[in-house]
Amino acid sequence: MENKKQIIIFILAGLVILVLGYFAFFSGTGPSTNKPSTGSGGVVPTSMQIFSPNKLPNTRAITLPTNSGSITVNNFFTLQTTKDEFGMEVVVLHNSPEYTLEYVYVGNYFYLFLSTPNEKVRQEAEHALLATLEISPLDACKLAMFWKIGGPKGYTYPTDLPLSFCPDGLPLE
């Protein structure tokens, strides 16, 4: 009788460990705790992948979901895919010494790195976003954005900054 109790306790303990392991594994949030700007109602960043590097649309236009409804954009998945500094798959929309513009698969957001806090460079980067996606400024305001801006001596800081032409857009300071 004592052996049966021990076996039942062992099985229950194993099940508890499996359930806890399942939730710990599938509830991860990724390497960054920073949340992208959602502008006037952009995509809510999640760990869910809307698109995958292994399964990409081959149409001229694609639809991205946002909090303000879906928007249709130029299919940018034809551009170079690489891994970012955290090892996450990204599509490089533009890369220059002044700025880099990427789409992050996990989280479904756009990442913009400015090498320096310069308003002219910011506007060039925002124009590149509009031109690459072939969308209006109004639709761009719906996209989830994450900014990283370079500072003195190579220091960079993340910021929750809407696009400059959005209703809640602010100038760089």
Helices and strands as residue ranges (DSSP letters): H 2-26, E 61-64, E 71-74, G 76-78, E 81-83, E 89-95, E 99-104, E 109-114, H 119-133, H 137-140, E 145-150, G 152-154, E 156-159
